[in-house]
Amino acid sequence: MVTKFYQHLLALVFAVNEINKNPKILPNVTLGFHVYDSYNNARMTYHTNLGLLFKSLRFAPNYKCDPKKNVMAVIGGLDSEVSFHVANTLGAYKIPQLTYGSFAPEDCDTGLPPSFYRSVPNTTHQHLGIIGLLLHFGWTWVGLFATDNDSGEHFVQALEPLLSHNGLCLDFTERILTRPSWTSLEKVNYLIAKICQSFTGSKASTFILHGEAMSITLFITYLLHGDIQSNENTSFGKVWILTAQLDFILAGTQMGGDFQWFQGAISFMVHSDELLGFQNFLQTVKPCWKREDGFITDFWEQAFNCFYPDCSVPIKGDGICTGEEKLESLPRTFFEMNMTGQSYSIYNAVYAVVHALNAMISSRFNHVERLSSKRTELQDLQPWQLHLFLRGISFNTSAGKTLSFNKRREMRTGFDLMNMVTFPNKSFNRVKIGSMDPNAVDGQEFSIREDMIVWHRAFHKVPPLSVCNDYCPPGYHKKKKEGEKFCCYDCAPCPKGKISNQKDMDDCIICPEDQYPSKDQDQCFPKMISFLSYGEPLGISLASVAVSFAGITVLVQGIFIKHKDTPIIKANNRDITYTLLISLLFCFLCSLLFIGPPRKVTCLLQQSAFGIVFSMAVSCVLAKTITVVVAFMATKPGSRMRKWIGKRVANCIILSCSLIQASICTAWLGTSPPFPDLDTQSFTEETIAGCNIGSALMFYIVLGYMGLLSLISLIMAFLARKLPDTFNEAKFITFSMLIFCSVWVSFIPTYLSTKGKHMVAVEIFSILASSVGLLACIFSPKCYIIVLRPELNNKELLTKRRN
């Protein structure tokens, strides 16, 4: 027998004793049990099942020789293969079967009968726990050893898609033959060499080992015959992830140095709690404590390596069992004093059956009016009647946990993560370091205490790396290697404009619009907000020029007002001159709207104010030119132009031309007005704060209309430049309009080719240059005469100079 599994039987005995001593559960009823060995063999399993159901003195299938022997439920078996064989027999008779082993996921359970229950969780939760463990430590490159039976096949098929979905890869998948049928020594050596090559030749530091209870014994045998000496060579240190079905059940001297391979292993175990009184119960176990136990003698002899004689005939001598040996002195590979997950599942399975049986009996007593005797009533109970109560049962354990079955007839429990700590005396200890609890809050099902883990000595007390290649540092991204798994990759620098701020990023990312990549392309820096401000030299210079020429314009206006009655001013329509000077003053001042941070009001006023005041200025120039032409034509004898001489025509021209531009600007502001905007695309390290013009079409219509007025003024002034008028301004207007048109023709391509504050500076410069051109060309000759040559400012002298 396997001494390690003797605790399973003791857990059954402990649970039954508790129930029989508890008057609140099945009062006046004594619970009994039978224990059978499956011998891990399918044929023996079927034979044992039939014997359990029908055998008395003779074996007669489908015939009960002993009516007092009423089997209500069966608990077992340990591994999936035995459990399925049992289910094939019990399912036909609808006898509840509660297993205490871990099995494959849902897709392999479709053929199981409805009488099949599990007192353990589904291994789907174990798969998710393995994924969580690998992701927690960043182990992306792992090896897998699995048994070659159906359970191992289902495990591999369920785990591989989860690994790929979470960015994890298997370096290899190697099968462990559980029942090898070798015909030659060469085949044996080939199998051993293949497993050992996978073990030593893999770059992975983490291996997943899946199998049934006896698999690890065979696996270690393979490694031993492969001559792998991990004690002498610490480079063979690996992290082992063991599934819940595995257990260390080696006996005798098998556990040599090879046991140290599993130092620091992390194993999944069915969740268990320490039960009050179980430790004391184990200490009472003796070879003669119950004659009904047919296994204890074999257990005692194998566990303590001694011979136990008949209890009634005491014999003394070497190698004789005294009966006083202590179970706590045994290594954990032979027997564990702490309750294992399988034993805890057996304990819970017993209580589940008893609570369901108690509920069924209570229900029958409540609905039967007359009872012949309680014994007769109990004999009438049938196993299939237990299912209704078993499926809906919910009970509290002595550890304070509430247990029940879910819709798939599985116990609502989880898995514990245990860290294996080995000692030089070939013993080991398991330390709980985490859990996989499917009943926890979403996102918190997996938990682990990394600080409690004891690693293999080869890792120097730090978690190892288990990757196909080194991590790609920040600033690089993974580039797939052709013909290899996606976990193996090259590292390529991020393309220009992108970054990677973490290790092993699949692709580089673009920084947010308000940030830009660092030089190493591993982080993003905030962009500086850029606009033309009064605090920088360019802004101060333009503002100073604008204010200076605005002051000059006011000075010229003052000069003209002071000398308003002189011939040179009176001859050129003083009202138009004053209007032109006021327009030029606003032209200089409106350039200040373009300096400083953009705001809603300034954005609305910038282009509209500029368009209206400049149109008014150009309209005044056009009115001056037309006045000269009309005056000349009116001097001809019989001319009809005399009636157009006067202020009315000039005022009409200024007002109508300005109103048209004002209407265009009003339509612009009403449909798609300018607004403050941030341009994050034009420059890498700057965010340009400016005014978005809204409708580009309306902006160019405003410029186009102003250009049309300028062109008409230029043509009119050019044609009238040689007219014989004493105070003809056409020559000066021609020069001013040439400057004006040259500035704005150059403005458009320059404006379109610049960005940010420089684009604003170009527009301000164009406003100032064109305004200065009008001011200088039209008013500087007059100011020269008025201020420096006042003697020339009389009608007679000017007429004489002309003649």
C-alpha positions in Angstrom: 0.0 0.0 0.0 1.0 3.7 -0.3 1.6 4.8 3.2 1.0 8.5 2.3 -2.6 7.7 1.4 -3.4 6.1 4.7 -4.4 9.6 6.0 -7.4 9.4 3.6 -8.8 6.4 5.4 -8.1 8.1 8.8 -10.0 11.2 7.7 -13.0 9.0 6.8 -12.9 7.4 10.2 -12.5 10.7 12.0 -15.5 12.2 10.2 -17.7 9.1 10.9 -16.7 9.1 14.6 -17.6 12.8 14.8 -21.0 12.2 13.2 -21.9 9.2 15.4 -21.0 11.2 18.5 -23.1 14.2 17.5 -26.8 13.8 18.6 -27.9 16.6 16.3 -27.1 14.7 13.1 -28.8 11.4 12.4 -30.0 10.8 16.0 -30.4 7.2 17.0 -28.6 6.2 13.7 -25.1 4.7 13.6 -23.2 5.5 10.4 -21.1 2.8 8.9 -18.6 2.5 6.1 -16.6 0.0 4.0 -13.2 0.7 2.5 -12.0 -1.0 -0.7 -8.8 -0.8 -2.6 -8.9 -0.1 -6.4 -5.3 -1.4 -6.8 -5.1 1.4 -9.5 -6.4 -1.1 -12.0 -9.5 -0.9 -14.2 -10.4 -4.6 -13.9 -10.0 -4.7 -10.2 -12.0 -1.4 -9.9 -15.0 -2.9 -11.7 -14.8 -6.1 -9.6 -14.6 -4.2 -6.4 -17.6 -2.1 -7.3 -19.8 -5.1 -8.0 -18.6 -6.7 -4.8 -19.5 -3.6 -2.9 -23.0 -3.6 -4.3 -24.0 -7.3 -4.5 -21.5 -9.6 -2.8 -22.2 -11.4 0.4 -21.0 -15.0 0.7 -21.2 -15.5 -3.0 -20.7 -13.1 -5.9 -24.1 -12.5 -7.7 -24.4 -9.4 -9.9 -27.7 -7.5 -9.7 -28.8 -9.6 -6.7 -28.6 -8.4 -3.1 -27.8 -11.3 -0.8 -27.8 -9.1 2.3 -30.8 -6.7 2.6 -29.3 -5.0 5.6 -26.3 -3.8 3.5 -27.7 -0.6 2.0 -25.1 1.4 0.2 -26.3 5.1 0.1 -23.2 6.7 -1.4 -19.6 6.0 -2.5 -16.6 8.3 -1.9 -13.7 7.9 -4.4 -11.5 7.6 -6.2 -8.3 9.5 -6.0 -7.4 9.8 -9.7 -9.6 10.5 -12.7 -9.2 7.1 -14.3 -10.4 5.2 -11.3 -13.2 7.6 -10.7 -14.5 7.3 -14.2 -14.5 3.5 -13.9 -16.4 3.7 -10.7 -18.9 6.1 -12.3 -19.6 3.7 -15.1 -20.9 1.1 -12.6 -22.6 3.4 -10.0 -24.3 5.5 -12.6 -26.4 2.6 -13.8 -27.8 2.2 -10.2 -28.0 6.0 -9.6 -25.9 5.7 -6.5 -24.3 9.1 -5.6 -20.5 9.1 -6.1 -18.4 11.9 -4.5 -14.8 12.1 -5.7 -12.0 13.7 -3.8 -9.4 14.0 -6.7 -9.0 16.8 -9.2 -10.1 16.2 -12.7 -10.0 17.6 -16.2 -12.2 20.6 -17.2 -15.8 20.8 -18.3 -15.4 19.5 -21.9 -14.4 16.0 -20.7 -17.3 15.6 -18.3 -20.1 15.3 -20.8 -20.2 11.5 -20.5 -20.4 11.4 -16.7 -23.7 10.3 -15.1 -25.8 12.8 -13.0 -24.9 10.8 -9.9 -21.3 12.1 -10.2 -20.3 14.7 -7.6 -17.0 16.4 -6.8 -15.9 17.4 -3.3 -13.1 19.4 -5.0 -13.0 22.4 -7.3 -12.8 22.1 -11.1 -9.3 22.3 -12.4 -10.2 25.2 -14.6 -9.5 27.3 -11.5 -6.1 25.6 -11.2 -5.3 26.5 -14.8 -6.2 30.1 -14.1 -4.0 30.0 -11.0 -1.0 28.7 -13.1 -1.5 31.6 -15.5 -1.7 34.1 -12.6 1.5 32.7 -11.1 3.4 32.9 -14.4 2.2 36.4 -15.1 3.0 37.5 -11.5 6.7 36.6 -11.9 6.9 37.3 -15.6 7.8 33.7 -16.6 6.9 33.7 -20.3 9.0 30.7 -21.4 8.2 27.5 -19.5 8.5 23.8 -20.0 5.7 21.3 -19.5 5.8 17.6 -18.4 2.4 15.9 -18.4 1.3 12.3 -18.2 0.4 10.4 -21.3 -3.1 9.5 -20.2 -6.5 11.3 -20.9 -6.0 13.5 -17.9 -2.7 14.8 -19.1 -4.1 15.3 -22.6 -7.0 17.4 -21.3 -4.6 19.4 -19.2 -2.4 20.3 -22.1 -5.3 21.1 -24.4 -6.9 23.4 -21.7 -3.6 25.1 -20.7 -2.1 25.8 -24.1 -4.8 28.3 -25.3 -4.7 30.1 -22.0 -0.9 30.5 -22.2 -1.1 31.9 -25.8 -3.9 34.3 -24.8 -1.8 35.7 -22.0 1.4 36.0 -24.0 3.1 32.9 -22.5 4.8 30.1 -24.4 5.8 26.5 -23.9 9.4 25.7 -24.7 8.5 22.0 -24.9 5.7 19.6 -24.0 7.0 16.2 -22.8 4.9 13.2 -21.9 5.5 11.0 -18.9 4.6 7.4 -19.6 2.5 6.2 -16.6 2.2 2.5 -17.7 5.2 2.0 -20.0 5.2 -1.1 -22.2 8.8 -1.2 -23.2 10.1 -4.1 -25.2 13.8 -3.2 -25.3 16.4 -1.4 -23.3 17.0 0.9 -26.2 13.5 2.3 -25.9 13.9 2.8 -22.2 17.2 4.7 -22.7 15.6 6.8 -25.5 12.7 7.9 -23.2 15.1 8.7 -20.4 17.4 10.7 -22.7 14.5 12.6 -24.2 13.2 13.7 -20.8 16.6 14.6 -19.5 17.4 16.5 -22.6 14.3 18.6 -22.2 15.2 19.2 -18.6 18.9 20.2 -19.1 18.7 21.7 -22.6 15.9 24.2 -22.1 16.5 27.9 -21.5 13.4 27.9 -19.3 13.9 28.2 -15.5 10.3 27.2 -14.8 8.7 23.8 -15.4 5.1 22.8 -15.0 4.7 19.2 -13.8 1.3 17.5 -14.2 0.3 14.0 -13.3 -1.5 11.7 -11.0 -0.4 10.7 -7.5 2.2 8.2 -8.6 3.6 10.1 -11.6 6.3 12.0 -9.6 7.9 8.7 -8.5 8.3 7.6 -12.1 9.5 11.1 -13.2 12.2 11.2 -10.6 13.3 7.7 -11.7 13.8 9.0 -15.2 15.9 11.9 -13.9 18.0 9.6 -11.7 18.8 7.2 -14.6 19.6 10.3 -16.7 22.5 10.9 -14.3 21.5 14.5 -13.4 23.2 15.5 -10.2 21.5 18.7 -9.0 23.2 18.6 -5.7 26.7 19.0 -7.2 25.6 21.3 -10.0 23.3 24.2 -9.0 22.9 25.2 -12.6 20.2 22.7 -12.8 18.1 24.7 -10.3 14.5 25.1 -11.6 11.2 26.4 -10.4 8.7 23.5 -10.4 5.0 24.3 -10.6 3.2 21.1 -9.4 -0.5 20.4 -10.0 -2.9 19.4 -7.2 -2.9 15.7 -8.2 0.8 15.3 -7.5 2.1 14.3 -4.2 5.5 13.1 -2.8 4.9 9.5 -1.9 8.3 8.0 -2.3 9.4 5.3 0.2 12.5 3.9 1.7 15.8 5.2 0.4 14.4 6.4 -2.9 14.6 9.9 -1.6 18.2 10.7 -2.0 19.8 13.8 -3.3 17.3 14.1 -6.1 14.7 15.3 -3.6 16.6 18.6 -3.5 15.5 19.2 -7.1 12.1 20.3 -5.8 13.5 22.8 -3.3 11.3 26.0 -3.7 8.7 24.2 -5.8 5.2 25.8 -5.9 2.4 23.4 -5.7 -1.3 23.7 -6.0 -3.3 21.8 -3.4 -7.0 21.5 -2.8 -7.9 24.0 -0.1 -7.9 22.5 3.4 -8.4 23.7 6.9 -7.0 22.2 10.1 -9.9 20.5 11.9 -10.2 20.6 15.6 -9.2 17.3 17.2 -7.7 15.7 14.1 -4.1 15.9 15.3 -5.1 14.3 18.7 -7.0 11.6 16.8 -3.9 10.7 14.7 -1.8 10.4 17.9 -4.2 7.7 19.1 -3.7 5.5 16.1 -2.0 2.2 17.1 -1.6 -1.1 15.4 -4.1 -2.8 17.8 -6.5 0.2 18.2 -9.2 -1.4 16.0 -9.3 -4.9 14.7 -11.7 -3.8 12.0 -8.9 -1.9 10.2 -7.4 -4.3 7.7 -4.9 -1.8 6.4 -3.2 -0.6 9.6 -0.8 -3.5 10.0 0.5 -3.2 6.4 0.8 0.6 6.9 2.7 0.2 10.2 5.2 -2.3 8.8 5.9 -0.2 5.7 6.0 3.1 7.4 8.3 2.1 10.2 10.2 -0.6 8.3 9.5 -3.3 10.9 7.5 -6.5 11.4 4.4 -6.6 13.5 3.3 -9.9 14.9 -0.1 -11.0 16.1 -1.3 -8.6 18.7 -2.2 -11.5 21.0 1.3 -13.0 20.8 4.0 -10.4 21.9 7.4 -11.1 20.4 10.6 -9.3 21.1 13.6 -9.0 18.9 15.3 -6.9 16.2 13.0 -5.5 13.5 9.9 -6.1 15.5 7.3 -3.3 15.7 6.7 -2.2 19.3 3.4 -0.5 18.6 4.7 2.6 20.4 6.1 4.2 17.2 4.9 7.8 16.6 3.3 8.9 13.4 4.7 12.4 13.8 8.2 10.9 13.6 7.7 9.8 10.0 9.0 11.9 7.1 6.3 13.7 5.2 7.0 11.5 2.1 5.5 8.6 4.1 2.9 10.3 6.2 1.7 13.8 7.0 0.2 15.0 10.3 -1.4 18.0 8.7 -4.6 17.3 6.9 -4.0 17.2 3.1 -6.4 18.5 0.5 -7.6 15.0 -0.4 -8.3 14.1 3.2 -10.2 17.4 3.7 -12.2 16.6 0.6 -13.1 13.2 2.0 -14.1 14.7 5.3 -16.4 17.2 3.5 -17.8 14.5 1.3 -18.9 12.5 4.3 -20.6 15.5 5.9 -22.3 16.3 2.6 -23.8 12.8 2.4 -24.8 12.8 6.0 -26.5 16.3 5.9 -28.3 15.2 2.7 -29.4 11.9 4.4 -30.5 13.8 7.5 -32.6 16.1 5.4 -34.1 13.2 3.4 -35.1 11.3 6.6 -36.6 14.4 8.2 -38.6 15.1 5.0 -40.0 11.5 5.0 -40.9 11.6 8.7 -42.8 14.9 8.2 -44.9 13.5 5.3 -45.7 10.0 6.7 -48.6 9.9 9.1 -48.1 6.5 10.6 -44.7 4.8 11.0 -44.3 1.1 11.7 -40.8 1.6 13.1 -37.9 3.8 12.5 -35.7 0.9 11.4 -38.1 -0.1 8.7 -38.3 3.4 7.5 -34.5 3.6 7.1 -34.4 0.3 5.2 -36.8 1.7 2.7 -34.5 4.6 1.8 -33.0 4.3 -1.7 -29.7 5.9 -3.0 -31.4 7.6 -5.9 -33.6 9.5 -3.5 -30.6 11.2 -2.0 -29.8 13.2 -5.2 -32.5 15.8 -4.7 -31.2 16.7 -1.2 -27.5 16.4 -2.1 -27.7 18.9 -4.9 -29.3 21.5 -2.7 -27.4 20.8 0.4 -25.5 23.7 2.2 -23.7 23.1 5.5 -21.1 24.6 7.8 -17.9 22.7 8.5 -16.2 22.5 11.9 -13.7 25.0 10.5 -16.5 27.6 10.0 -16.7 27.3 6.2 -20.0 27.1 4.4 -19.9 24.4 1.6 -22.4 23.5 -1.1 -22.4 22.1 -4.6 -22.7 24.3 -7.7 -24.8 23.6 -10.8 -22.0 21.3 -12.1 -22.1 19.3 -8.9 -18.8 20.6 -7.7 -17.9 21.8 -4.2 -17.4 25.6 -4.1 -13.8 25.5 -2.9 -10.5 26.7 -4.3 -6.8 25.8 -4.3 -4.0 26.7 -1.9 -0.5 27.6 -3.2 2.2 25.9 -1.2 5.9 26.4 -1.2 8.0 23.3 -0.7 11.0 23.8 1.7 13.4 20.8 1.8 15.9 19.9 4.5 19.1 17.9 4.5 17.5 15.1 6.5 15.4 14.3 3.4 12.3 15.8 4.9 10.3 18.8 3.7 7.7 21.2 4.8 4.9 23.0 2.9 4.2 26.7 3.6 1.1 28.3 2.3 2.0 31.3 0.2 -1.2 32.1 -1.6 -4.5 30.9 -3.0 -6.8 30.6 -6.0 -10.3 31.3 -4.6 -13.0 31.3 -7.2 -15.5 32.8 -4.7 -13.4 35.9 -4.2 -14.3 39.3 -5.7 -13.6 39.7 -9.4 -9.9 40.4 -10.0 -8.9 39.1 -6.6 -9.2 35.4 -7.2 -5.5 34.9 -7.3 -3.3 36.0 -4.4 0.3 35.3 -3.5 2.8 36.3 -0.8 6.1 36.6 -2.6 8.0 37.5 0.5 7.3 34.1 2.1 8.7 32.0 -0.8 11.9 30.1 -0.3 13.6 29.7 -3.7 16.1 27.1 -4.9 19.6 27.9 -3.7 20.7 28.4 -7.3 18.6 31.6 -7.5 20.3 33.3 -4.5 17.0 34.2 -2.8 15.5 36.1 -5.7 12.9 35.1 -8.3 14.5 33.7 -11.4 13.9 34.8 -15.0 12.3 32.3 -17.3 12.2 34.0 -20.7 13.2 33.0 -24.2 15.5 36.0 -24.5 16.3 39.1 -22.6 13.7 41.8 -22.1 13.5 44.6 -24.6 14.4 47.8 -22.7 12.2 51.0 -22.8 12.7 52.7 -26.2 12.6 49.4 -28.0 9.8 47.0 -29.0 9.5 43.4 -29.8 10.1 42.2 -33.3 9.0 38.7 -34.3 11.6 36.2 -35.3 10.5 34.2 -38.3 9.9 30.6 -37.7 9.9 30.8 -33.9 7.3 31.2 -31.2 6.1 34.7 -30.4 7.9 34.6 -27.0 11.2 34.6 -28.9 11.8 37.9 -30.5 14.4 40.6 -31.4 14.4 44.1 -30.0 14.0 47.0 -32.5 14.2 50.7 -31.7 11.0 52.6 -31.7 10.3 54.6 -34.9 10.6 58.3 -34.8 7.8 60.0 -33.0 6.9 56.9 -30.8 8.1 55.6 -27.5 8.0 52.5 -25.3 8.0 53.3 -21.6 7.9 49.6 -20.4 10.0 46.5 -20.9 8.9 44.1 -23.6 6.3 46.2 -25.3 4.7 44.6 -28.4 4.6 47.9 -30.2 5.6 51.5 -29.6 3.0 54.1 -28.8 2.5 57.7 -29.8 2.7 60.3 -27.1 -0.4 62.3 -26.2 -0.9 65.4 -28.3 0.4 67.7 -25.5 3.6 65.7 -25.1 6.6 64.7 -27.2 9.1 61.8 -27.1 12.4 62.0 -25.3 15.7 61.5 -27.0 15.9 57.9 -25.9 12.2 57.4 -26.9 11.4 55.9 -23.5 9.2 58.6 -22.1 7.1 61.6 -23.0 7.7 65.2 -21.9 5.1 67.9 -21.7 5.2 70.3 -24.7 5.8 74.0 -24.0 2.9 76.2 -25.0 4.2 78.7 -27.5 2.7 82.0 -28.5 4.0 85.5 -29.4 4.2 87.2 -26.1 5.2 90.6 -24.8 7.9 89.0 -22.7 10.1 87.9 -25.7 12.3 90.2 -27.9 10.2 89.6 -31.0 7.0 90.5 -29.3 8.5 93.6 -27.6 10.0 94.8 -30.8 6.8 94.5 -32.8 4.8 96.1 -30.0 7.3 98.9 -29.7 7.1 99.6 -33.4 3.3 99.6 -33.4 3.1 102.0 -30.5 5.8 104.2 -31.9 4.1 104.6 -35.3 0.7 105.0 -33.6 2.3 108.0 -31.7 3.7 109.4 -35.0 0.3 109.1 -36.5 -1.2 111.0 -33.6 1.5 113.6 -34.0 0.8 113.9 -37.7 -2.9 114.3 -36.9 -2.1 117.0 -34.4 0.0 118.8 -37.0 -2.7 118.6 -39.6 -5.3 119.9 -37.1 -3.1 122.8 -36.1 -2.5 123.8 -39.7 -5.9 122.8 -41.0 -6.4 126.2 -42.7 -3.2 126.1 -44.7 -3.6 125.6 -48.5 -1.8 122.2 -48.6 -4.3 120.7 -46.2 -7.4 122.4 -47.4 -6.6 121.4 -51.0 -6.8 117.7 -50.3 -10.1 117.3 -48.5 -9.4 117.6 -44.8 -12.1 115.2 -43.7 -10.7 112.4 -45.8 -7.2 113.1 -44.5 -8.4 113.0 -40.9 -10.3 109.8 -41.5 -7.3 108.2 -43.2 -5.1 109.2 -40.2 -7.6 107.8 -37.7 -7.7 104.5 -39.8 -3.9 104.3 -39.9 -3.9 104.8 -36.1 -6.2 101.9 -35.6 -4.2 99.8 -38.1 -1.1 100.3 -35.9 -3.1 99.5 -32.7 -4.9 96.5 -34.1 -1.6 94.7 -34.5 -1.4 94.6 -30.7 -4.3 92.2 -30.7 -2.1 89.5 -32.2 0.4 89.6 -29.3 -0.2 87.7 -26.1 -2.1 84.5 -25.3 -5.1 83.9 -27.5 -8.5 84.5 -25.9 -12.0 84.3 -27.3 -12.4 88.1 -27.6 -9.0 88.8 -29.1 -9.5 86.0 -31.6 -12.9 87.5 -32.7 -11.4 91.0 -33.1 -8.0 90.2 -34.7 -9.0 89.5 -38.3 -12.3 91.5 -38.4 -10.8 94.7 -36.9 -7.8 94.4 -39.2 -10.0 93.9 -42.3 -12.4 96.7 -41.5 -9.8 99.4 -40.5 -7.5 98.6 -43.5 -10.5 98.7 -45.9 -11.4 102.0 -44.5 -7.8 103.3 -45.0 -7.6 102.0 -48.5 -11.1 103.4 -49.2 -9.8 106.8 -48.0 -6.9 106.5 -50.4 -9.3 105.5 -53.2 -11.5 108.5 -52.4 -8.5 110.9 -52.5 -7.5 109.5 -55.9 -11.1 109.7 -57.3 -11.4 113.3 -56.0 -8.3 114.3 -57.9 -9.6 112.7 -61.1 -13.0 114.2 -60.8 -11.5 117.7 -60.0 -9.4 117.5 -63.1 -12.3 116.4 -65.3 -14.5 119.1 -64.0 -12.1 121.8 -65.1 -12.8 121.0 -68.7 -15.3 123.3 -70.4 -18.9 121.9 -70.5 -18.0 119.0 -68.2 -20.8 117.3 -66.4 -18.5 116.2 -63.6 -18.9 119.5 -61.8 -21.9 118.1 -59.9 -19.7 115.3 -58.4 -17.2 117.7 -57.0 -17.5 117.9 -53.2 -17.4 115.8 -50.0 -20.5 113.7 -50.9 -18.8 111.5 -53.4 -15.8 110.9 -51.2 -17.8 110.1 -48.2 -20.0 107.8 -50.2 -16.9 105.9 -51.4 -15.4 105.5 -47.9 -18.7 104.5 -46.3 -19.8 102.0 -49.0 -16.4 100.3 -49.3 -16.1 100.0 -45.6 -19.6 98.7 -45.1 -19.0 95.9 -47.7 -15.9 94.7 -45.7 -17.9 95.0 -42.5 -20.6 92.9 -43.9 -18.2 90.2 -45.0 -16.6 90.2 -41.5 -20.1 90.0 -39.9 -21.0 87.0 -42.0 -17.7 85.5 -41.1 -18.2 85.9 -37.4 -21.8 84.7 -37.7 -21.0 81.5 -39.5 -17.6 80.2 -38.6 -15.8 82.7 -36.3 -12.2 82.4 -35.2 -11.5 80.8 -31.9 -8.6 80.0 -29.6 -6.9 76.7 -30.6 -3.9 74.6 -29.7 -1.8 73.2 -32.6 0.0 70.1 -31.4 1.1 68.8 -34.8 3.3 71.5 -36.3 6.2 71.2 -33.9 7.6 68.3 -32.0 8.4 69.9 -28.7 6.0 72.8 -28.7 2.2 73.3 -28.6 1.3 76.4 -30.5 -1.4 78.5 -28.9 -3.1 80.7 -31.5 -6.3 81.7 -33.1 -7.9 79.3 -35.5 -9.3 81.5 -38.3 -12.4 79.3 -38.5 -13.3 79.6 -42.1 -10.3 79.9 -44.4 -12.5 80.9 -47.2 -13.9 84.0 -45.4 -10.3 84.9 -44.4 -9.2 85.0 -48.0 -12.4 86.8 -49.1 -11.5 89.6 -46.6 -7.9 89.7 -48.0 -9.2 89.5 -51.5 -11.6 92.4 -51.1 -8.9 94.5 -49.5 -6.5 93.6 -52.3 -9.2 94.6 -54.9 -9.6 98.0 -53.3 -5.8 98.4 -53.2 -5.5 97.4 -56.9 -8.2 99.9 -58.0 -6.5 102.6 -55.9 -3.1 101.8 -57.5 -4.5 101.9 -61.0 -6.4 105.1 -60.4 -3.4 106.8 -58.8 -1.1 105.6 -61.5 -3.3 107.1 -64.2 -3.8 110.3 -62.4 -0.1 110.8 -61.4 0.6 113.4 -64.2 -2.6 115.4 -64.0 -1.9 119.2 -63.9 -3.2 119.9 -60.5 -1.4 122.1 -58.0 -2.0 119.8 -55.1 -2.1 116.4 -56.9 -1.3 113.6 -54.4 -1.6 110.8 -57.1 2.2 110.3 -57.3 2.5 109.8 -53.6 -0.6 107.6 -53.5 0.9 105.5 -56.3 4.1 104.9 -54.3 2.1 104.1 -51.2 -0.1 101.6 -53.0 2.8 100.0 -54.7 4.3 99.4 -51.2 0.9 98.3 -49.9 0.3 95.8 -52.7 3.9 94.5 -52.6 3.6 93.8 -48.9 0.4 91.9 -49.1 1.3 90.0 -52.2 4.4 88.8 -50.4 2.4 88.2 -47.2 0.3 85.3 -48.6 3.1 82.8 -49.5 5.1 83.8 -46.4 2.0 83.4 -44.2 1.3 79.9 -45.6 4.9 78.7 -45.2 5.3 79.6 -41.5 3.8 78.2 -38.3 3.2 79.4 -34.8 4.5 82.7 -33.5 6.4 83.4 -36.6 3.2 83.2 -38.7 1.6 85.8 -36.3 4.8 87.9 -36.6 4.5 87.9 -40.4 1.0 89.2 -40.2 1.9 91.9 -37.7 4.9 92.9 -39.9 2.6 93.1 -42.9 0.1 95.3 -41.1 2.9 97.6 -39.8 4.8 97.7 -43.1 1.7 98.6 -45.2 0.5 101.1 -42.7 4.0 102.8 -42.5 4.0 102.8 -46.3 0.7 104.7 -46.4 1.8 107.1 -43.6 5.2 107.8 -45.0 4.4 108.2 -48.7 1.2 110.2 -48.3 1.9 112.4 -45.3 5.7 112.8 -45.1 5.8 115.3 -48.0 3.1 117.4 -46.5 4.7 117.3 -43.1 8.0 118.4 -44.6 6.4 121.5 -46.1 4.2 122.3 -43.1 7.0 121.9 -40.5 10.3 122.5 -42.3 9.3 124.7 -45.3 6.3 126.7 -44.1 7.1 129.4 -46.6 6.0 127.0 -49.3 2.6 126.4 -47.8 0.8 129.2 -49.7 -1.3 129.1 -52.8 0.6 131.8 -54.9 4.0 130.2 -54.4 2.8 126.7 -55.1 1.1 128.0 -58.3 4.2 129.8 -59.3 6.3 126.6 -58.7 4.0 124.7 -60.9 4.2 127.2 -63.8 
